[in-house]
Amino acid sequence: MEKTTSLSIPRIKLGSQGLEVSRLGLGCMSMSGNYGPPKPEPEMIKLIRHAIDTGVTFLDTSDLYGPHINEILIGKAIKGIREKVQVATKFGIRFEVATKFGIRFEDGKRGICGEPAYVRACCEASLKRLDIDCIDLYYVHRIDTQLPIEVTMGELKKLVEEGKIKYIGLSEACASTIRRAHAVHPITAVQMEWSLWTRDLEEEVVPTCRELGIGIVPYSPLGRGFFSAGAKLIESLPEDDFRKSFPRFKPENFEHNKQVFEKLSLMAARKGCTPSQLALAWILHQGDDVCPIPGTTKINNFNANVGALSVILTAEDMKELESYASGDVVRAEAFEVLLAHLTNSICFSGGISAKLEGISSGLWQPLIKCVSIRGNDSSDASHLDIPKLTIHKFQELKECDISKAPISAASTSNPLR
Ligand SMILES: NC(=O)c1ccc[n+]([C@@H]2O[C@H](COP(=O)([O-])OP(=O)(O)OC[C@H]3O[C@@H](n4cnc5c(N)ncnc54)[C@H](OP(=O)(O)O)[C@@H]3O)[C@@H](O)[C@H]2O)c1
């Protein structure tokens, strides 16, 4: 059973600087790869135009998606109707051969960069690909922890003053970074993964955003498709779908995790909607300062996602839903959280353990071991109390300047507890 809606899509204010967007956005990433091969351009243009005609005008992309081709796709799709849409794009993750801007990366490896010259070059390149004069919302995709956030923000502020971007956002940033960035120039939105099974941001990030009047944009609100299809999703993933490597989707964890979808489906039947509508309704009920951006490549699925706006949940429904996917129910949570935060700080290109071994600071050694054990790679993390790891501690580690971290930190105390 699927809820449909013929209502016009409500509009909300995101942040306190005047950005107005549709109540629901459209995540465009998978149109250009990541989840299987890129989809045919004419079909994706049709989908984007359909979304805009329906009233979903907040489009989410990044220079990373494709890479680059997703921005080009959006540029083509909004030609002639630019004033109707709010374009959000991102910079900060790079993977070309790069020795420019004083940053050294190995060939083909990705890196995080927030250097002013890089920020400006990315913005100019995105404007060209999108074929627009001004980006509505420009996010730092990942925080460059080798550089004070104030430096990156200084350049973004100049871009606002020059009219190249209207509003500034951060993606995957912790509370203290959000505060520091906001002190340089108001942040309009913070984009983080937020769904029934990814809720760590509720501890610090959400309250900080609310205190500072910053909007929240949950990415992967459908659990990357898991809340739409459960076990069927895993069975149908093509070889080149990067979700295959997610610990939550690995066979040993998935057997356990699929119960979350089963419970969701039962409740959806009771509420007269689909499981994905229920998962989206849960996030929509978090408040009017929250604008989820479900991703899809299909008009039918897009329409179903819009139908989530008509699903009404009571406080009891919300509690029940939350109990299905609480921390101790979902397997591989700790690893995913850890991985997300490591990739926030460090170059990543697949072999994350190998990459980490290049880092000399003793502070990171327990993390390396922890990654290994959770990734079923090697072992020796038995002394770590993994269930007690908190996001807070990861954030602290992530924020520290690893080049200056005391070598003794890991040997004198376990920073993960
Ligand atoms: N800031 C970041 O670091 C970051 C990271 C990841 C994603 N994002 C952004 O967030 C957006 C959304 O995240 P996401 O794509 O990772 O995950 P998601 O929105 O949780 O799920 C997308 C998946 O769900 C499927 N789906 C969507 N609606 C459906 C429906 N009604 N019925 C059945 N299946 C449905 C899609 O398949 P179909 O295509 O077949 O519909 C796709 O496989 C991305 O497009 C991107 O813009 C940002």
PDBQT file of the ligand as one rigid body, heavy atoms in Angstrom, charges set to zero:
ROOT
HETATM    1  N1  LIG A 501      27.086  14.539   2.326  1.00  0.00    +0.000 N 
HETATM    2  C1  LIG A 501      27.435  13.298   2.102  1.00  0.00    +0.000 C 
HETATM    3  O1  LIG A 501      28.524  12.865   2.456  1.00  0.00    +0.000 OA
HETATM    4  C2  LIG A 501      26.465  12.383   1.388  1.00  0.00    +0.000 A 
HETATM    5  C3  LIG A 501      26.658  10.987   1.412  1.00  0.00    +0.000 A 
HETATM    6  C4  LIG A 501      25.728  10.175   0.754  1.00  0.00    +0.000 A 
HETATM    7  C5  LIG A 501      24.642  10.750   0.098  1.00  0.00    +0.000 A 
HETATM    8  N2  LIG A 501      24.490  12.105   0.081  1.00  0.00    +0.000 N 
HETATM    9  C6  LIG A 501      23.339  12.747  -0.597  1.00  0.00    +0.000 C 
HETATM   10  O2  LIG A 501      22.141  12.184  -0.080  1.00  0.00    +0.000 OA
HETATM   11  C7  LIG A 501      21.325  11.703  -1.145  1.00  0.00    +0.000 C 
HETATM   12  C8  LIG A 501      20.496  10.505  -0.690  1.00  0.00    +0.000 C 
HETATM   13  O3  LIG A 501      21.291   9.504  -0.125  1.00  0.00    +0.000 OA
HETATM   14  P1  LIG A 501      21.489   8.040  -0.747  1.00  0.00    +0.000 P 
HETATM   15  O4  LIG A 501      21.130   8.055  -2.175  1.00  0.00    +0.000 OA
HETATM   16  O5  LIG A 501      22.818   7.590  -0.319  1.00  0.00    +0.000 OA
HETATM   17  O6  LIG A 501      20.487   7.122   0.075  1.00  0.00    +0.000 OA
HETATM   18  P2  LIG A 501      18.920   7.045   0.341  1.00  0.00    +0.000 P 
HETATM   19  O7  LIG A 501      18.242   8.260  -0.101  1.00  0.00    +0.000 OA
HETATM   20  O8  LIG A 501      18.805   6.612   1.739  1.00  0.00    +0.000 OA
HETATM   21  O9  LIG A 501      18.487   5.800  -0.572  1.00  0.00    +0.000 OA
HETATM   22  C9  LIG A 501      18.619   5.797  -1.949  1.00  0.00    +0.000 C 
HETATM   23  C10 LIG A 501      18.263   4.406  -2.442  1.00  0.00    +0.000 C 
HETATM   24  O10 LIG A 501      16.909   4.129  -2.144  1.00  0.00    +0.000 OA
HETATM   25  C11 LIG A 501      16.202   3.735  -3.319  1.00  0.00    +0.000 C 
HETATM   26  N3  LIG A 501      14.871   4.338  -3.246  1.00  0.00    +0.000 N 
HETATM   27  C12 LIG A 501      14.573   5.650  -3.092  1.00  0.00    +0.000 A 
HETATM   28  N4  LIG A 501      13.250   5.826  -2.994  1.00  0.00    +0.000 NA
HETATM   29  C13 LIG A 501      12.683   4.592  -3.111  1.00  0.00    +0.000 A 
HETATM   30  C14 LIG A 501      11.355   4.121  -3.106  1.00  0.00    +0.000 A 
HETATM   31  N5  LIG A 501      10.330   4.948  -2.930  1.00  0.00    +0.000 N 
HETATM   32  N6  LIG A 501      11.128   2.780  -3.267  1.00  0.00    +0.000 NA
HETATM   33  C15 LIG A 501      12.157   1.944  -3.440  1.00  0.00    +0.000 A 
HETATM   34  N7  LIG A 501      13.453   2.333  -3.443  1.00  0.00    +0.000 NA
HETATM   35  C16 LIG A 501      13.717   3.647  -3.284  1.00  0.00    +0.000 A 
HETATM   36  C17 LIG A 501      17.007   4.274  -4.472  1.00  0.00    +0.000 C 
HETATM   37  O11 LIG A 501      16.869   3.418  -5.582  1.00  0.00    +0.000 OA
HETATM   38  P3  LIG A 501      16.230   3.929  -6.968  1.00  0.00    +0.000 P 
HETATM   39  O12 LIG A 501      17.236   4.795  -7.607  1.00  0.00    +0.000 OA
HETATM   40  O13 LIG A 501      15.990   2.647  -7.684  1.00  0.00    +0.000 OA
HETATM   41  O14 LIG A 501      14.959   4.638  -6.603  1.00  0.00    +0.000 OA
HETATM   42  C18 LIG A 501      18.439   4.224  -3.930  1.00  0.00    +0.000 C 
HETATM   43  O15 LIG A 501      18.982   2.947  -4.137  1.00  0.00    +0.000 OA
HETATM   44  C19 LIG A 501      22.325  11.397  -2.257  1.00  0.00    +0.000 C 
HETATM   45  O16 LIG A 501      21.714  11.403  -3.525  1.00  0.00    +0.000 OA
HETATM   46  C20 LIG A 501      23.308  12.530  -2.102  1.00  0.00    +0.000 C 
HETATM   47  O17 LIG A 501      22.840  13.697  -2.756  1.00  0.00    +0.000 OA
HETATM   48  C21 LIG A 501      25.376  12.916   0.735  1.00  0.00    +0.000 A 
ENDROOT
TORSDOF 0
